[in-house]
């Protein structure tokens, strides 16, 4: 995805060694990010133990990242699942990028359908409106960078039957950081309002919690095993919590993935008092 003049042998050895060290450092950073270990906060021991008990009942690889909104603090990470394809959760920064193209900003029917219905045709039309695939990817990346998220947005259709942007590898750590910061940007208010109006048939997981603003994403691996994930914001009397969660059930079915996320959402609501909360603004 990424990707001379003659010198003495010693100079080339030094330069080659420096280049190898640089490549190794960059590779290590990328691998570390994909493993989800970058700058996360150690969760309270009781929270870890309680989540481990839940995890043992779910028959799925699961993960949760939580952060106080607007805090910029390292998120708390629970569970073994760390990173994978964004699927339709990437429609959140995609729609923000499209909103910034509108002058004056306005919510279009395609934006509403992409968020509230997870309509793929609507999302594809938004993607196309941002330019060629490389340009569109850079515009969505610009939205992520403004929140401190280093995720690289996929511009190539690496699986022909699915959108290019949906195959972006997005870790729970980066996803929850993005959500915690994006919520506090007033320019994104229309987007989060749409996330509060998701269609009833997609209100599983944190969508079962009253007042939650969220977006789900789901899709099969090449072996047809489903990954199901969500990002969103939970509201509490003391403040708001950014959340990103995912489940890849052992059965591989979409239904079991949704059920696992709903169990995780119930666990979150039972532990709100132990989770970091925050507010936007001073």
C-alpha positions as CSV (number, residue, x, y, z in Angstrom):
1,X,0.0,0.0,0.0
2,X,2.9,2.2,0.3
3,X,5.7,2.2,-1.2
4,X,23.2,7.3,-8.3
5,X,26.3,8.6,-7.8
6,X,29.2,6.3,-6.9
7,X,30.1,6.3,-3.2
8,X,32.5,4.3,-1.0
9,X,31.5,0.9,0.3
10,X,31.5,2.1,3.9
11,X,29.2,5.0,3.1
12,X,26.7,2.7,1.4
13,X,26.9,0.3,4.4
14,X,26.1,3.1,6.8
15,X,23.3,4.4,4.6
16,X,21.9,1.0,4.1
17,X,21.9,0.3,7.8
18,X,20.1,3.5,8.5
19,X,17.5,2.8,5.9
20,X,17.0,-0.7,7.3
21,X,16.6,0.7,10.8
22,X,14.1,3.3,9.5
23,X,12.1,0.6,7.7
24,X,12.1,-1.6,10.7
25,X,10.9,1.3,13.0
26,X,8.1,2.2,10.6
27,X,7.1,-1.5,10.2
28,X,7.1,-1.9,14.0
29,X,4.9,1.2,14.4
30,X,2.4,-0.1,11.8
31,X,2.3,-3.5,13.3
32,X,1.8,-2.0,16.7
33,X,-1.1,0.1,15.5
34,X,-2.8,-2.9,13.9
35,X,-2.4,-4.9,17.1
36,X,-4.2,-2.0,18.9
37,X,-1.5,-1.5,21.5
38,X,-0.7,2.1,20.8
39,X,-1.1,4.4,23.9
40,X,-4.0,2.7,25.5
41,X,-4.7,3.1,29.2
42,X,-4.6,0.1,31.6
43,X,-8.2,-0.6,32.6
44,X,-9.2,-1.1,36.3
45,X,-8.6,-4.7,37.4
46,X,-12.2,-5.2,38.4
47,X,-13.4,-4.0,35.0
48,X,-11.0,-6.4,33.2
49,X,-12.1,-9.3,35.4
50,X,-15.8,-8.5,34.8
51,X,-15.3,-8.2,31.0
52,X,-13.3,-11.5,30.9
53,X,-16.3,-13.3,32.5
54,X,-18.6,-11.8,29.8
55,X,-16.1,-12.7,27.1
56,X,-16.0,-16.3,28.1
57,X,-19.8,-16.6,27.5
58,X,-19.9,-15.0,24.0
59,X,-18.2,-17.7,21.8
60,X,-16.7,-14.9,19.8
61,X,-13.5,-12.8,19.4
62,X,-14.6,-9.5,20.9
63,X,-13.2,-6.1,21.8
64,X,-14.3,-2.8,23.3
65,X,-12.6,0.6,23.4
66,X,-14.0,3.4,25.6
67,X,-12.9,7.0,26.1
68,X,-14.3,10.1,27.7
69,X,-15.4,12.5,24.9
70,X,-13.3,15.5,24.3
71,X,-10.6,14.4,26.7
72,X,-7.8,13.4,24.5
73,X,-6.9,10.8,27.0
74,X,-5.7,7.3,26.1
75,X,-8.7,5.0,25.8
76,X,-9.4,1.8,27.8
77,X,-9.2,-1.3,25.7
78,X,-10.9,-4.6,26.7
79,X,-11.0,-8.0,24.9
80,X,-8.8,-9.7,22.4
81,X,-10.1,-8.3,19.1
82,X,-8.2,-5.2,18.1
83,X,-8.5,-4.3,14.5
84,X,-10.0,-5.2,11.1
85,X,-12.0,-3.9,8.2
86,X,-14.1,-0.9,9.0
87,X,-17.1,-1.9,6.9
88,X,-19.8,0.7,7.1
89,X,-18.5,2.4,10.2
90,X,-16.2,4.3,7.8
91,X,-19.3,6.0,6.5
92,X,-19.1,8.4,9.4
93,X,-15.9,10.2,8.4
94,X,-16.9,9.7,4.7
95,X,-20.1,11.8,5.3
96,X,-18.1,14.4,7.3
97,X,-15.8,14.8,4.3
98,X,-18.8,15.2,2.1
99,X,-20.4,17.8,4.4
100,X,-17.2,19.8,4.1
101,X,-17.5,19.8,0.4
102,X,-21.0,21.5,0.6
103,X,-21.0,25.3,0.6
104,X,-22.9,26.1,2.7
105,X,-22.8,22.8,4.5
106,X,-26.1,20.8,4.1
107,X,-27.3,17.3,4.7
108,X,-28.2,15.5,1.4
109,X,-30.5,12.6,1.0
110,X,-27.5,10.4,0.2
111,X,-25.8,11.3,3.5
112,X,-29.0,10.5,5.4
113,X,-29.4,7.2,3.7
114,X,-25.7,6.3,4.2
115,X,-25.9,6.9,8.0
116,X,-29.5,6.0,9.0
117,X,-30.0,3.1,6.6
118,X,-26.3,2.2,5.9
119,X,-27.2,2.4,2.2
120,X,-24.2,1.3,0.2
121,X,-25.3,2.9,-3.1
122,X,-25.7,6.2,-1.3
123,X,-22.3,5.9,0.2
124,X,-20.7,5.0,-3.2
125,X,-22.3,8.2,-4.7
126,X,-20.8,10.3,-1.9
127,X,-17.4,8.6,-2.4
128,X,-17.6,9.4,-6.2
129,X,-18.5,13.0,-5.5
130,X,-15.2,13.5,-3.6
131,X,-13.2,12.8,-6.7
132,X,-11.2,9.9,-8.1
133,X,-10.6,7.1,-5.5
134,X,-7.2,8.3,-4.4
135,X,-8.5,11.9,-4.0
136,X,-11.6,10.6,-2.1
137,X,-9.5,8.5,0.2
138,X,-7.2,11.5,1.0
139,X,-10.2,13.7,1.8
140,X,-11.6,11.1,4.3
141,X,-8.1,10.7,5.7
142,X,-8.0,14.5,6.3
143,X,-11.1,14.1,8.5
144,X,-9.4,11.4,10.5
145,X,-6.1,13.4,10.8
146,X,-7.9,16.3,12.4
147,X,-8.9,14.0,15.3
148,X,-5.3,12.6,15.6
149,X,-6.3,9.3,13.8
150,X,-3.4,8.0,11.6
151,X,-5.6,5.4,9.8
152,X,-4.9,5.0,6.0
153,X,-8.2,4.9,4.0
154,X,-8.3,2.2,1.4
155,X,-8.7,3.6,-2.2
156,X,-8.5,0.4,-4.1
157,X,-11.3,-2.1,-4.4
158,X,-9.3,-5.0,-3.0
159,X,-12.5,-7.2,-2.8
160,X,-14.5,-6.5,-6.0
161,X,-17.9,-7.2,-4.4
162,X,-17.3,-4.6,-1.7
163,X,-16.6,-0.9,-1.5
164,X,-12.9,0.2,-1.4
165,X,-13.4,2.4,1.7
166,X,-15.2,-0.3,3.6
167,X,-12.1,-2.4,3.6
168,X,-10.1,0.3,5.4
169,X,-8.3,-1.4,8.4
170,X,-9.5,0.6,11.4
171,X,-8.5,-0.3,14.9
172,X,-10.8,0.1,17.9
173,X,-8.2,2.3,19.5
174,X,-8.1,4.8,16.6
175,X,-11.9,4.5,16.0
176,X,-12.8,5.5,19.6
177,X,-10.2,8.4,19.5
178,X,-11.8,9.7,16.3
179,X,-15.3,9.5,17.8
180,X,-14.3,11.2,21.1
181,X,-12.8,14.2,19.2
182,X,-15.2,14.4,16.2
183,X,-18.3,14.7,18.5
184,X,-16.9,18.0,19.9
185,X,-16.5,19.7,16.5
186,X,-19.7,21.7,15.9
187,X,-19.3,21.2,12.2
188,X,-20.1,17.6,12.8
189,X,-23.4,18.2,14.7
190,X,-25.6,17.3,11.6
191,X,-23.7,14.0,11.3
192,X,-24.2,13.0,14.9
193,X,-27.8,14.0,14.8
194,X,-28.2,11.4,11.9
195,X,-26.5,8.8,14.1
196,X,-29.3,9.3,16.6
197,X,-31.9,8.3,13.9
198,X,-30.6,5.0,12.7
199,X,-33.3,2.7,11.3
200,X,-35.0,0.3,13.8
201,X,-33.7,-2.9,12.1
202,X,-30.1,-1.8,12.8
203,X,-30.7,-1.0,16.5
204,X,-28.8,-3.9,18.0
205,X,-25.6,-3.6,20.1
206,X,-25.3,-0.1,21.5
207,X,-28.3,0.8,19.4
208,X,-30.4,-0.8,22.1
209,X,-29.3,1.8,24.6
210,X,-31.6,4.8,24.8
211,X,-30.2,8.1,23.5
212,X,-27.1,6.6,21.8
213,X,-25.7,8.1,18.6
214,X,-24.1,5.3,16.7
215,X,-23.2,3.7,13.3
216,X,-22.8,0.0,12.7
217,X,-20.7,-1.9,10.1
218,X,-20.6,-5.6,9.2
219,X,-19.4,-7.9,6.5
220,X,-17.9,-11.4,5.8
221,X,-14.3,-12.4,5.5
222,X,-13.2,-14.2,2.4
223,X,-14.2,-17.4,4.2
224,X,-17.7,-15.9,4.9
225,X,-17.1,-15.4,8.6
226,X,-18.9,-12.2,9.7
227,X,-17.3,-9.3,11.6
228,X,-19.8,-7.0,13.2
229,X,-18.8,-3.7,14.7
230,X,-20.1,-0.3,15.9
231,X,-18.9,3.1,17.0
232,X,-20.9,5.6,18.9
233,X,-21.5,7.8,21.9
234,X,-23.3,6.8,25.1
235,X,-24.9,9.6,27.1
236,X,-24.9,9.5,30.9
237,X,-26.1,11.9,33.6
238,X,-22.4,12.8,34.3
239,X,-21.2,13.1,30.7
240,X,-20.6,11.2,27.5
241,X,-18.6,8.2,26.6
242,X,-17.1,7.3,23.1
243,X,-17.3,3.6,22.4
244,X,-16.1,1.3,19.7
245,X,-16.8,-2.4,19.8
246,X,-16.6,-5.4,17.6
247,X,-17.4,-9.1,17.5
248,X,-16.3,-12.0,15.2
249,X,-18.4,-15.0,16.3
250,X,-17.1,-18.5,16.3
251,X,-20.1,-19.5,14.2
252,X,-19.3,-16.9,11.6
253,X,-22.9,-15.7,11.4
254,X,-24.2,-12.1,11.3
255,X,-26.9,-13.0,13.7
256,X,-24.5,-14.2,16.4
257,X,-22.3,-11.2,15.8
258,X,-25.2,-8.8,16.5
259,X,-26.2,-10.8,19.6
260,X,-22.7,-10.6,20.9
261,X,-22.6,-6.8,20.5
262,X,-26.0,-6.5,22.2
263,X,-24.6,-8.5,25.2
264,X,-21.6,-6.2,25.3
265,X,-23.9,-3.2,25.2
266,X,-25.8,-4.5,28.2
267,X,-22.5,-5.0,30.0
268,X,-21.5,-1.4,29.2
269,X,-24.7,0.0,30.6
270,X,-24.2,-2.1,33.8
271,X,-20.7,-0.6,34.2
272,X,-21.3,3.0,33.3
273,X,-20.1,4.1,36.7
274,X,-16.7,2.6,36.1
275,X,-16.2,4.1,32.6
276,X,-14.5,7.5,31.8
277,X,-17.0,10.3,31.0
278,X,-16.3,13.7,29.5
279,X,-17.8,16.9,28.1
280,X,-17.2,18.9,25.0
281,X,-15.8,22.4,25.5
282,X,-14.0,24.0,28.4
